[in-house]
Amino acid sequence: MEGIDLDSARRVAGNGFYYLLGDVARLHSAVLSYARDFMIEKGFTYCIPPYMMRSESVDGVMSFEEKDAMMYKVEGEDLYLIGTSEHTMIAMFKDQILEKGKMPYAMTSYSPCFRKEKGAHGIEERGIYRIHQFEKQEMIVVCEPHESEEGFEKMYNYTVEVFRNLDIPVRELECCTGDLADLKYKSIDVEAWSPRQEKYFEVGSCSNLTEAQSRRLGIRYKDEDGNKYYAHTLNNTVVAPPRMLIALVENNLNADGSVNIPKVLRPYMGGLEKIEVKK
């Protein structure tokens, strides 16, 4: 068996899950490894965070509506499975007084992510576009207020650079105010081109939350005179497979059904240049 097995996953876990097999599974891992090393080279500290968090931390990092729609709760315990790793990454600064001289804090994290949400999206409902479980390389920044606008622009451009290095055309789409979650000040979606659908689809989101999370979580910093201020927090998706594998495969697909492996991924694939169709 090779590629993606949805039928077996459905028998084992229900809809919204998958098995990745063979070279497709290797490609999934290669994307995450490349994204990790890319962010480390940009100066971000690599971190593997907790995959569960308490309710007080959940309430500090996301809107209550998002919590109900997204989070899986562990029965009988005050713990939730994370829907995205920026939540535990930001919460690690909870109730801390940060040193101005050490800011900004720039971190990149790997984690599995778990989400209840799964809407009706036509043909994509049967694939790996909207699922309950996925993996993610994330980035977060905790900074002084005057640094957040420049940091925001740098962050989403890192994602654009990663996707272009994977030979995937992308565009940026700024979200209108009505589409923003309660805590967000500004958000930009990075969208990848799908040759099959002949349209762009979301593969990541970059958000500036200014002081919203910091006020809930008590994240402050102290200046040289001892004055304390709330920090700004930002987050952005680097890559989130397997959804983004749709764009990777479609944009690197050959007429014979084989898939070219982008040059930046080949070191993580044992030098393999192409995924061949199994006969």
Secondary structure, 3 states (H helix, E strand, C coil): CCEEEHHHHHHHHCCCCCEEEHHHHHHHHHHHHHHHHHHHHCCCEEECCCCEECHHHHHHHCCHHHHHHHCEECCCCCCEECCCCHHHHHHCCCCCEEEHHHCCEEEEEEEEEECCCCCCCHHHHHCCCCCCEEEEEEEEEEECHHHHHHHHHHHHHHHHHHHHHCCCCEEEEECCHHHCCCCCCEEEEEEEEECCCCEEEEEEEEEECCCHHHHHHCCEEECCCCCEEECEEEEEEEECCCHHHHHHHHHCECCCCCEECCHHHHHHHCCCCEECCCC
